Amino acid sequence: MILSKKEKEKLVIKLANQGKTTREIAKEAHVSLRVIGQILNKATGDDKEDEKDQKLESKSDYARDFKMFQDGRPLTDVAIELDIESPTVLCYYEDYLKLVNMRKLATMYKELKGELQSFLQLYERIKKEGLGKQQIIELLKTPNRLLDLKDKVDLFNDHIWKLHSKILQIEKELEEKKKRLIVQ
């Protein structure tokens, strides 16, 4: 027997009142877990999601864009769904990014604590030198390269020292052989 939407809602509520789990209700009423949640929220007055959606619908395109950006929606989806021209979407997105980055900046400020002055000096130096992203990455690799070079220098110095010791040993042996030749 096929139940109407209202009958399914009544069945879901009845089963829930009997203490059945959402999965049991889904199996018995042939309704998805999401729909069960919606029905129960509606019955208990907890349908806050619907209220949120309705509130968002009454907001300006600007606010709805921000919400969509926050949800990670692609810019093309925003333009299509809200029927907004691309320059406007880009302008709104730029504003959104400014706000997000301000939050990141505030977080960085908290993390830096007493090191803010050093960080600002580093920033000023980067600006003064006109360093780009790739140059900064290369600079950050430099300490490792210097350590690698130091290891190589140590290795070569060790090798030179061993060769020098060998030379001294050979010279000593040569001197001894000369002495023996002279004595004979």
C-alpha positions in Angstrom: 0.0 0.0 0.0 1.4 3.4 -1.0 1.1 6.1 1.7 0.6 9.8 1.0 3.2 12.3 2.2 1.0 13.3 5.2 0.4 9.6 6.1 4.2 8.9 6.0 4.7 11.9 8.3 2.2 10.6 10.7 3.7 7.1 10.6 7.2 8.5 11.2 6.0 10.5 14.2 4.1 7.5 15.5 7.1 5.2 15.2 9.4 7.8 16.8 6.9 8.2 19.8 7.1 4.4 20.2 10.8 4.8 20.8 12.0 3.3 17.5 15.4 4.4 16.2 15.8 6.5 13.0 17.1 3.4 11.1 14.1 1.3 12.3 11.7 4.1 11.2 13.5 4.4 7.8 13.1 0.6 7.2 9.5 0.5 8.3 8.2 3.7 6.7 10.4 3.5 3.6 11.7 7.0 4.1 15.3 8.3 4.0 17.1 9.3 7.2 17.2 12.9 6.0 13.5 13.0 5.5 12.9 11.5 8.9 15.0 14.2 10.4 13.1 16.9 8.6 9.7 15.4 9.7 10.8 15.1 13.3 12.3 18.6 13.3 9.1 20.0 11.9 7.0 18.1 14.5 9.1 19.3 17.4 9.5 22.8 16.1 13.3 22.2 15.7 13.3 23.0 12.0 15.9 25.7 12.4 17.6 24.8 9.1 14.5 25.8 7.2 14.4 29.1 9.2 18.1 29.6 8.4 17.4 29.0 4.7 14.4 31.3 4.8 16.5 34.0 6.5 19.2 33.6 3.9 16.6 33.9 1.1 15.6 37.3 2.5 19.2 38.5 2.6 20.8 40.6 -0.1 22.8 39.0 -3.0 25.9 40.3 -1.2 25.1 38.3 2.0 24.0 35.2 0.0 27.3 35.4 -2.0 29.3 35.5 1.2 27.5 32.4 2.5 28.1 30.5 -0.7 31.8 31.5 -0.7 32.0 30.4 3.0 30.5 27.0 2.0 33.2 26.6 -0.7 30.9 27.0 -3.7 32.6 27.7 -7.0 32.3 31.3 -8.3 30.4 30.0 -11.4 27.8 28.4 -9.2 27.3 31.6 -7.3 26.9 33.6 -10.5 24.4 31.1 -11.9 22.4 30.5 -8.8 22.0 34.1 -7.8 21.9 35.3 -11.4 24.7 37.9 -10.9 27.1 39.1 -13.5 30.7 37.9 -13.1 32.3 41.4 -12.4 29.9 41.7 -9.4 30.6 38.1 -8.2 34.4 38.9 -8.4 34.0 42.1 -6.5 32.0 40.3 -3.8 34.5 37.5 -3.7 37.4 40.0 -3.3 35.6 41.6 -0.3 35.0 38.1 1.2 38.7 37.2 0.8 39.7 40.5 2.5 37.6 39.6 5.5 38.9 36.1 5.7 42.5 37.2 5.4 41.9 39.8 8.1 40.8 36.9 10.3 44.0 35.1 9.4 46.0 38.2 10.2 44.4 38.5 13.6 45.2 34.8 14.3 48.8 35.4 13.2 49.0 38.4 15.5 47.9 36.2 18.4 50.4 33.5 17.5 53.3 35.9 17.1 52.9 37.4 20.6 56.3 38.9 21.5 57.8 38.2 18.0 55.7 40.7 16.1 58.6 43.2 15.8 60.9 40.5 14.2 58.1 39.5 11.9 57.5 43.1 10.8 61.3 43.5 10.2 61.3 40.4 8.1 58.3 41.7 6.1 59.9 45.1 5.5 63.1 43.4 4.4 61.3 41.2 1.9 59.4 44.3 0.6 62.7 46.3 0.4 64.5 43.5 -1.5 61.5 43.0 -3.8 61.5 39.2 -3.2 58.9 37.1 -4.8 57.3 33.9 -3.6 59.8 31.6 -5.4 62.8 33.6 -4.2 61.6 33.4 -0.6 61.2 29.6 -1.0 64.8 29.4 -2.3 66.0 31.4 0.6 64.3 29.2 3.1 66.1 26.2 1.5 69.5 27.9 1.8 70.2 26.8 5.4 69.9 23.2 4.4 72.1 23.8 1.4 74.7 25.5 3.6 74.6 22.5 5.9 75.0 20.2 2.9 78.0 22.3 1.8 79.5 22.2 5.3 79.2 18.4 5.3 80.8 18.3 1.9 83.6 20.6 3.1 84.2 18.4 6.1 84.2 15.3 4.0 86.8 16.9 1.6 88.9 18.2 4.5 88.9 14.7 6.0 89.9 13.2 2.6 92.6 15.8 2.2 93.9 15.0 5.7 94.0 11.3 4.9 95.8 12.0 1.6 98.2 14.2 3.4 98.9 11.5 6.0 99.5 9.0 3.2 102.0 11.4 1.5 103.8 11.8 4.8 103.9 8.0 5.3 105.1 7.5 1.7 107.8 10.2 2.2 108.9 8.5 5.4 109.1 5.1 3.7 111.0 6.7 0.8 113.5 8.3 3.2 114.1 5.0 4.9 114.7 3.2 1.6 117.1 6.0 0.6 119.0 5.5 3.8 119.2 1.7 3.2 120.4 2.3 -0.3 123.1 4.7 0.9 124.2 2.2 3.6 124.5 -0.6 1.1 
